[in-house]
Amino acid sequence: MAYWTTSTIRTNVWPVSTTEVTADIMTQIIADSEAELHSYISRCYSVPFAVCPDLVKGLAADIIRYRGQSRLSHKAGNLKESDRDAYDRALDILKAIRDGLQDIPGETRLSTQTDGVCSNTMDYPNIFGVDDELNWGVDDDRLDEIADDRS
């Protein structure tokens, strides 16, 4: 489910003519941009959103505009610095959402538990360094037993 259509992108986000960017190319840019957005938040939220939150819609618009400008820039050199800055800010926000530092207003995060088992290792004890270094040696008797078993 696309959060933007080609006509709303051309009207509200990126005013570019159909001769510069055809409808097929615009549809591909939108799909690629939304896939990039989903790659950051799909572990935290159920995507695609049935009703797209304003924050996500705005982030998608920044990514779409940047990807579109990038696609044209190799021909016309028209990538705007403001579009690059908006794209970088969008990625920063998506990373903060992914890392749990920011939430999407009005949306519920997916649980970190699956089938009743916690999927993180935050409170697990460190198993390395538990034994004293003196106990790290090779058991010569055990090596002899292994050698005898192979004979």
C-alpha positions in Angstrom: 0.0 0.0 0.0 1.6 3.2 -1.1 1.5 6.2 1.2 1.7 8.6 -1.7 0.4 8.5 -5.3 2.2 9.9 -8.3 -0.2 12.7 -8.6 0.0 13.7 -4.9 3.8 13.6 -5.1 3.8 15.9 -8.1 1.3 18.2 -6.5 2.5 18.3 -2.8 6.1 17.1 -2.6 8.1 17.2 -5.8 6.7 19.4 -8.6 8.2 17.6 -11.7 6.6 17.2 -15.1 5.6 13.9 -16.6 8.1 14.5 -19.4 10.9 14.6 -16.8 9.7 11.7 -14.8 7.2 9.3 -16.3 4.4 7.8 -14.2 6.1 4.4 -14.3 9.4 5.8 -13.0 7.6 7.8 -10.4 5.7 4.7 -9.2 9.1 2.9 -8.9 10.7 5.8 -7.0 7.7 5.7 -4.5 7.9 1.9 -4.1 11.7 2.0 -3.6 11.5 4.9 -1.1 8.8 3.2 1.0 10.7 -0.1 1.0 13.7 1.8 2.3 11.6 3.4 5.0 10.1 0.0 5.9 13.5 -1.6 6.2 14.2 0.6 9.2 11.0 0.2 11.1 9.6 -3.2 10.1 11.0 -4.9 13.3 9.4 -2.2 15.5 6.0 -1.7 13.8 3.6 -3.6 11.6 4.1 -2.2 8.1 2.7 -1.1 5.8 0.4 1.1 7.9 -3.3 0.8 7.1 -3.6 4.5 7.9 -0.3 6.2 7.5 0.8 8.4 10.4 1.8 11.9 9.5 5.4 11.4 10.7 5.8 8.4 8.4 4.2 10.1 5.5 6.5 13.1 5.9 9.6 10.8 6.1 8.5 9.0 3.0 8.0 12.3 1.2 11.6 13.3 2.1 13.0 10.0 0.9 10.9 10.1 -2.3 12.0 13.6 -3.2 15.7 12.8 -2.5 15.6 9.6 -4.6 13.8 11.3 -7.4 16.2 14.2 -7.4 19.1 11.8 -7.3 17.7 9.9 -10.3 17.5 13.1 -12.3 20.7 14.6 -11.1 22.9 12.3 -13.2 21.3 14.0 -16.2 20.7 17.6 -15.1 22.8 18.1 -12.0 19.8 19.3 -10.1 20.1 17.5 -6.7 19.3 20.2 -4.2 21.3 20.4 -0.9 18.0 20.9 1.0 16.7 17.6 -0.4 19.9 15.9 0.8 19.6 17.4 4.2 15.9 16.4 4.5 16.9 12.9 3.5 19.7 12.7 6.1 17.3 14.0 8.8 14.7 11.4 7.7 17.3 8.6 8.1 18.3 9.9 11.5 14.7 9.8 12.7 14.2 6.3 11.2 17.3 5.1 13.0 16.1 6.6 16.3 12.8 4.8 15.8 14.5 1.6 15.0 16.8 1.9 18.0 13.8 2.6 20.4 14.8 6.3 21.0 11.7 7.7 19.3 8.2 6.4 18.7 5.7 6.9 16.0 2.8 8.9 17.6 -0.4 7.0 17.7 1.2 3.6 16.8 2.0 0.7 19.0 5.4 -0.9 18.9 5.6 -4.6 18.2 6.4 -6.7 21.3 10.0 -7.8 21.7 8.8 -11.1 22.9 7.9 -14.0 20.6 6.1 -17.1 22.0 6.8 -15.9 25.5 10.6 -15.9 25.1 12.4 -12.6 25.3 14.3 -12.1 22.1 17.0 -9.8 23.5 20.1 -10.6 25.6 20.2 -7.4 27.6 20.1 -9.1 31.1 21.9 -12.3 30.2 25.1 -13.0 32.2 28.4 -12.8 30.4 29.7 -16.4 30.1 33.2 -15.3 29.0 35.7 -14.8 31.7 33.7 -16.9 34.2 36.5 -19.5 34.7 39.8 -18.6 36.3 42.6 -18.5 33.7 44.3 -21.4 35.6 41.4 -23.6 34.5 41.9 -22.9 30.8 44.6 -25.5 30.3 44.3 -28.8 28.3 43.5 -31.9 30.3 46.3 -34.3 29.3 44.5 -37.3 30.8 41.5 -36.6 28.7 43.6 -36.3 25.5 45.1 -39.7 26.3 41.7 -41.2 26.7 40.6 -39.8 23.4 43.7 -41.2 21.7 43.1 -44.6 23.3 39.5 -44.6 22.1 40.6 -43.9 18.5 43.1 -46.9 18.6 
